[in-house]
């Protein structure tokens, strides 16, 4: 009997990335980061959230009802 390792999905990868970016944002705020640093982090977070949205949309396509 062989053990299988769970497969990491692209959605899980992006969610982990979002968690990392949010933790970085908290650290930036606590350390008194510049507005430019916070804005760069905000853009990273927005990009990761957009990618997550796209992945979820592909997994669960919208079905229109007549």
C-alpha distances in whole Angstrom, upper triangle without the diagonal:
4,7,10,13,16,18,22,24,28,29,27,29,32,32,31,34,36,35,36,39,41,40,42,45,45,45,48,50,50,51,54,52,55,55,54,51,50,51,48,46,47,47,43,42,44,42,39,40,41,37,36,38,38,34,34,37,35,32,34,37,41,41,45,46,50
4,6,10,13,15,19,21,25,26,24,25,29,29,28,31,33,32,33,36,37,37,39,41,42,42,45,47,47,48,51,49,51,52,50,47,47,48,45,42,44,43,40,39,41,39,35,36,38,34,33,35,35,31,31,34,32,29,32,35,38,40,43,45,48
4,7,10,12,16,19,22,23,21,22,26,26,24,27,30,29,29,33,34,33,35,38,38,39,41,43,43,44,47,46,48,49,47,44,43,44,42,39,40,40,37,36,38,36,32,33,35,32,30,32,32,28,29,32,30,27,30,33,36,38,42,43,47
4,6,9,12,15,18,20,18,19,23,23,22,24,27,26,27,30,31,31,33,35,36,36,39,41,41,42,45,43,46,46,44,41,41,41,39,36,37,37,33,33,34,32,29,30,31,28,26,29,29,25,25,28,26,24,27,30,33,34,38,40,43
4,6,9,12,16,17,15,16,19,19,18,21,23,23,23,26,28,27,29,32,32,33,35,37,37,39,41,40,42,42,41,38,37,38,35,33,34,34,30,29,31,29,26,27,28,25,23,26,26,22,23,26,25,22,25,28,32,33,37,39,43
4,6,9,13,14,12,13,16,16,16,18,21,20,21,24,25,25,27,30,30,31,33,35,36,37,39,38,40,40,39,36,35,36,33,30,31,31,28,26,28,27,23,24,25,22,20,23,23,19,20,23,21,19,22,25,28,30,34,36,39
4,6,10,11,10,11,14,15,14,17,19,19,20,23,24,25,26,28,30,30,32,34,35,36,38,37,39,38,37,34,33,33,31,29,29,29,25,24,26,24,20,21,23,19,18,20,20,16,17,20,18,16,19,22,26,28,32,34,37
4,7,8,6,7,10,11,11,13,15,16,16,19,21,21,23,25,26,27,29,31,32,33,35,33,35,35,33,30,29,30,27,25,26,25,22,21,22,20,17,18,19,16,14,17,17,14,15,18,17,15,18,21,24,27,30,33,37
4,5,5,6,9,10,11,13,14,16,17,19,20,21,23,25,26,27,29,31,32,33,35,33,34,34,32,30,29,29,26,24,24,23,20,19,20,18,15,16,16,13,11,14,14,10,11,14,13,11,15,17,21,23,27,30,33
4,5,5,6,9,10,10,12,14,15,16,18,20,21,22,25,26,27,29,30,31,33,31,32,31,29,27,26,25,23,21,21,20,17,16,17,15,12,13,13,10,9,12,11,8,10,13,11,11,14,16,20,23,26,29,32
4,5,5,6,9,10,11,12,14,15,16,18,20,21,23,24,25,27,29,30,32,30,31,30,29,26,25,24,23,20,20,19,16,15,15,14,10,11,12,9,6,9,10,6,7,11,11,10,12,15,18,21,24,27,31
4,6,5,6,9,10,11,12,14,15,17,18,20,21,23,24,26,27,29,30,29,30,30,29,26,25,25,23,20,20,20,17,15,17,15,12,12,14,12,9,12,13,10,11,14,14,13,15,18,21,24,27,30,34
4,5,5,6,9,10,11,12,14,16,17,18,20,21,22,25,26,27,29,27,28,28,26,24,23,23,21,18,19,18,15,14,15,14,10,12,14,11,9,13,13,11,13,16,15,15,18,20,23,26,29,32,36
4,5,5,6,9,10,10,12,14,15,16,18,20,21,22,24,25,27,25,26,25,24,21,20,20,18,15,15,15,12,10,12,10,7,8,10,7,6,10,11,9,11,14,14,14,17,19,21,25,27,31,34
4,5,5,6,9,10,11,12,14,15,17,19,20,21,23,24,26,24,26,25,24,22,20,20,19,16,15,16,13,11,12,12,8,8,11,10,7,10,12,11,11,15,16,15,17,19,21,25,28,30,34
4,5,5,6,9,10,11,12,14,15,17,18,20,21,23,25,23,25,25,24,21,19,20,18,15,16,16,13,12,14,14,10,11,14,12,11,14,16,14,15,18,19,18,20,23,25,28,31,34,38
4,5,5,6,9,10,10,12,14,15,16,18,20,21,23,20,22,22,20,18,17,17,15,12,13,13,10,9,12,11,7,9,12,11,10,14,15,14,15,18,19,19,21,23,25,29,32,35,38
4,5,5,6,9,10,10,12,14,15,16,18,20,21,19,21,20,19,17,15,15,14,11,11,12,9,6,9,9,6,7,11,10,9,12,14,14,14,17,19,19,20,22,24,28,30,33,37
4,6,5,6,9,10,11,12,14,15,17,18,20,19,21,21,20,17,16,17,16,12,13,14,12,9,12,13,10,11,14,14,12,15,18,17,17,20,21,21,22,25,27,30,33,35,39
4,5,5,6,9,10,11,12,14,15,16,18,17,19,19,19,15,14,16,14,11,12,14,11,9,13,13,11,12,16,15,14,17,19,18,19,22,24,23,25,27,29,33,35,38,42
4,5,5,6,9,10,10,12,14,15,16,14,16,16,15,12,11,12,11,7,9,10,7,6,10,11,9,10,14,14,13,16,18,18,19,22,23,24,25,27,29,32,35,38,41
4,5,5,6,9,10,11,12,14,15,14,16,16,16,13,11,13,12,8,9,12,10,7,11,13,11,11,15,15,14,17,19,19,20,22,24,24,25,27,29,32,34,37,41
4,5,5,6,9,10,11,12,14,14,16,17,17,14,12,15,14,10,12,14,12,11,14,16,14,15,18,18,17,20,23,22,23,26,27,27,28,31,32,35,38,41,44
4,5,5,6,9,10,10,12,11,13,14,14,10,10,12,11,8,10,13,11,10,14,15,14,15,18,19,18,21,23,23,24,27,28,28,30,32,33,37,39,42,46
4,5,5,6,9,10,11,9,11,12,12,9,7,10,10,6,8,11,10,9,12,14,14,14,18,19,18,20,23,23,24,26,28,29,30,32,33,36,38,41,44
4,5,5,6,9,10,10,13,14,15,12,10,13,13,10,11,15,14,12,15,18,17,17,20,21,21,23,25,26,26,28,31,31,31,33,34,38,40,43,46
4,5,5,6,9,9,12,14,15,11,10,14,14,11,13,16,15,14,18,19,18,19,23,23,23,25,28,28,28,31,33,33,34,36,37,41,43,46,49
4,5,5,6,5,8,10,11,8,7,11,11,9,11,14,13,13,16,18,18,19,22,23,23,25,28,28,29,31,33,33,35,36,37,41,43,46,49
4,5,5,6,9,10,12,10,8,11,13,11,12,15,15,15,17,20,19,20,23,24,24,26,29,29,30,32,34,34,35,37,38,41,43,46,49
4,6,8,11,13,15,12,11,15,16,14,15,19,18,18,21,23,22,23,26,27,27,29,31,32,32,35,37,37,38,40,40,44,46,48,52
4,6,9,12,14,11,11,15,15,14,16,19,19,19,22,23,23,24,27,28,28,30,33,33,34,36,38,38,40,41,42,46,48,51,54
4,7,9,11,10,10,13,14,14,15,18,19,19,21,23,24,24,27,29,29,30,33,34,34,37,39,39,40,42,42,46,48,50,53
4,7,8,6,7,10,11,11,13,15,16,16,19,20,21,22,24,26,27,28,30,31,32,34,36,37,38,40,40,44,46,49,52
4,5,5,6,9,10,11,12,14,16,17,18,20,21,23,24,26,27,29,31,32,33,35,37,38,39,40,40,44,46,49,52
4,5,5,6,9,10,10,12,14,15,16,18,20,21,22,24,25,26,28,30,31,32,35,36,37,37,38,42,43,46,49
4,5,5,6,9,10,11,12,14,15,17,18,20,21,23,24,26,27,29,30,31,33,35,36,37,37,41,42,45,48
4,5,5,6,9,10,11,12,14,16,17,18,20,21,23,24,26,27,29,30,32,33,35,36,37,40,42,45,48
4,5,5,6,9,10,10,12,14,15,16,18,20,21,22,24,26,27,28,30,31,32,33,34,38,39,43,45
4,5,5,6,9,10,10,12,14,15,16,18,20,21,23,24,26,27,29,30,31,32,32,36,37,41,43
4,5,5,6,9,10,11,13,14,15,17,19,20,21,23,25,26,27,29,30,31,32,36,37,41,43
4,5,5,6,9,10,11,12,14,15,17,18,20,21,23,24,26,27,28,29,31,34,36,39,42
4,5,5,6,9,10,10,12,14,15,16,18,20,21,22,24,26,27,27,28,32,33,37,39
4,5,5,6,9,10,10,12,14,15,17,18,20,21,23,24,26,26,27,31,32,36,38
4,6,5,6,9,10,11,12,14,15,17,18,20,21,23,24,25,27,30,32,36,39
4,5,5,6,9,10,10,12,14,15,16,18,20,21,22,23,25,28,30,33,37
4,6,5,6,9,10,10,12,14,15,16,18,20,21,21,22,26,28,31,34
4,5,5,6,9,10,11,12,14,15,17,19,20,20,22,25,27,31,34
4,5,5,6,9,10,11,12,14,15,17,18,19,21,25,27,30,34
4,5,5,6,9,10,10,12,14,15,16,17,19,22,24,28,31
4,5,5,6,9,10,10,12,14,15,16,17,20,22,26,29
4,5,5,6,9,10,11,12,14,15,17,21,23,26,29
4,5,5,6,8,10,11,12,14,16,19,22,25,28
4,5,5,6,9,10,10,11,13,16,19,22,25
4,5,5,6,9,10,10,12,16,18,21,25
4,5,5,6,9,10,13,16,19,22,26
4,5,5,6,8,11,14,17,20,23
4,5,5,5,7,11,14,17,20
4,6,6,9,12,15,18,21
4,6,10,12,16,18,22
4,6,9,12,15,18
4,6,10,13,16
4,6,10,13
4,6,10
4,7
4
